[in-house]
Amino acid sequence: MSSFSRPSLTLLTDSSAPATWTDTTPVDESWRLDALCAETDPEAFFPEKGGSTREAKRVCVGCAVQTECLEYALSNDERFGIWGGLSERERRRLRLQRRIPLSA
């Protein structure tokens, strides 16, 4: 017997919008309790366009939950800020690298 369980999905409707499905499976975000960024100025993790990401990335390097943070950002399509030590551009590149190449 497999331990895999399907996520529970809920149909969300709004009279002004088409129906959409949303994953309502609880997500374990307890890793956030150990995140070093919680003890740091949040502005560093959301720099202005063209601003430096160096300070945030320096914090991420020493963080015990860097991997969990990055995976959270990738799976939730976070579009802004530094997550798991990577900027949005770096996460986009990583997502493309993880895609399975098509064989001819």
N, C-alpha and C positions, 0 to 999 in steps of 0.2 A: 504494500500500500504506500502511495506517495504522500509525502508531507506537504506537497504543494497545494496551496489553496488559492482559488480565484479571488481577485479583488472584488469587493462589492461595488456595484455601480448604481448610481441614482440618476434618474432622468430629471433634469432641471428644466422647468418651463417658465416662460415669461410671456405675457400676452403680446409684448412688442418685439420679441426675439424668437428665432427658431429654437426648437428643443435641442438640448445638448446633454451628453453623458459626462458625468464627473465621477472620478474615483473617490470613494469615501472610506477606503481602507485606512485604518489608523497607521500613522507613520511614526516610528520611533525616532524622536529628535532629542533624546537624552544626551547625545554627544555634545549638544550646545552648552550644557552645564560645564564642560571641561574646556571650552573654547577660550583661547587667550584673547581673542578680539573682544570678548565681553568685558574685559578689564582695560580696554584701550579706547581711545577716542574714535567713535564710529565714522567721523568725517574722513579719516585716513583710508577707510575701506570703500568710500564712494567719492573719489576725487572728481573735480570738474574735468570736463573734456580737455585733454592735453596735459592734465595735472600729473604729478608724480605718483607712482604706485609703490615706490621703493619702501616707504615706511610700513605699509600694510604687509607687503610681501616678507619683510624682515620679521614681523610678528608671526606670520604663518609658518615660516621655516621652523620655529621652535615649538609649534603647537602640536599637542598629542593627538588631536582629532582632525588634522589637516586632510587626511584621506576621506573621512566621513563627510566633511564639509564640502569637498570637491564633488564627491558623488551626489550629495544632496543638490548642489547647484546644477550639475549636469542633468539629473533626472527631473528637476523642476524647471528647467530652461530659464535659469536666472540670467537676466540680460544686463544687469548693472552691478557694478562693484567687484571687489576682489573676494573670491571664494576659493578656499583651499589653495591659496597662493597663486591663483591664475586670474587674469583679467578676462573680460568677456571675449575679446579677440582670441586669447590663448585657449579659452574653453571651446570656442567655436572650432578652432583648428583641431583640438583634441577629439571633439565629436566626429569630425570628418575622418580623422585617422582611425577611429574605432569602427567605422562602418566596414562591413565585410565587402571586399572588392568582388565585383562580378567577374566570372570567368567566361572566356570567349567560347 
